[in-house]
Amino acid sequence: PMERQQQLVEKYGKLAENAKTDERSAYILEHAEEYPDDILKMYYKGSQNYDYVYNYFTHKDDYDTMSFTAEELNSETVPPLYMDDVRWGYEKINQNYIKTNGCLPVALTMAALYLNRDSETDPVKISRIAEENYEAPIFGGVDTANISDLSGRIGLAAEEYQFNNENPPCEEQFLKDIIDSGNVCLAGIIDDVKGGHAVIVSAVENGMVRINDPASREITETPVPFEEFQGELYYVWELSSAK
């Protein structure tokens, strides 16, 4: 047993060490050879992924029977959705799991739900459209140049605005006007942690911004100062219904 334990530590490192005291890790280690490599690699990216890896065999086929909740379909504001939702997180976009690289399909799904009450569009269907029609995925699995076209393919019209070094920074009132009009503000942000990332700006008021962040419930639930958000904002797509 000691020799076997040493072999496991040499092969699986932190997973084997954690398995001594953590039931989830022990289960993952026992079934390590059965996991897809990309799922097992998630384990090593932090403890926030342990449950997701542990639940893989239970939920990996959930997309086959997925549906939206009545609350999501009838929300008076843009409903928050997340990349790690087991309804679609174990599916892929351009060779990467939606859980890790699906911010744009998830954000566009939020917009489709809100603007069109569209129960037929979901992150996986959007991912498949992107895979079939575009190359060079960069931003949430899709190049920024293709976002307006992709939006049109799911019943949304998109007007693109850029706020890079060649343009003035985005103003708070600009975002507020989009939201107040009843349209959806899809924002492309770039930061040191996530790189290119797609979020929905759900509210702007008194110098604070509320964001539906597909990657973080904590950020979704916590307003941030507009000045802090402004420095990360490089793109805005004003989304409206094309139906």
Secondary structure, 3 states (H helix, E strand, C coil): CHHHHHHHHHHHCHHHHHCCCCHHHHHHHHCHHHCCHHHHHHHCCCHHHHHHHHCHHHHCCHHHHCCCCHHHHCCCCCCCCCCCCCCCCCCEECCEEHHHHCHHHHHHHHHHHHHHCCCCCCHHHHHHHHHHHCCCCCECCECHHHHHHHHHHCCEEEEEEECCCCCCCCCHHHHHHHHHCCCEEEEEEEECCCEEEEEEEEEEECCEEEEECCCCHHHHCCCEEHHHHHCCEEEEEEEEECC
